[in-house]
Amino acid sequence: MESWSSVVCLLISEKLFLQANCLSEDLQEGGISRVRAVDFITATKVNLVKMGYDREHEEAEEFAIKFGKVVPEANTQQHEGSARSKRVQLLSNTLKDYQ
């Protein structure tokens, strides 16, 4: 946790794993119907989409300040690889049914 990007990645990963864990527990309920399973998956997808970078970034700043880490200024913050062109993201064929 020496770098700023490590703090941001840690906090975002925690949120992703919490969402995945909740979904996993819901899907492991005994006797769950397919309709209910799809509802759980859809709700998880909505929650993940609502996770905005700005909100997560603010939480990372608060966390870093609390533990004495240096937070880079807003005009110097860049995602790693931001100078490179963006890769086109394709949705997996197995996930297309859950859009």
Secondary structure, DSSP 8 states (H G I E B T S, - for coil): --SHHHHHHHHHHHHHHHHHHHHHHHHTSTT--HHHHHHHHHHHHHHHHH--HHHHHHHHHHHHHHTT-----GGG---TTTTS--------TTTGGG-
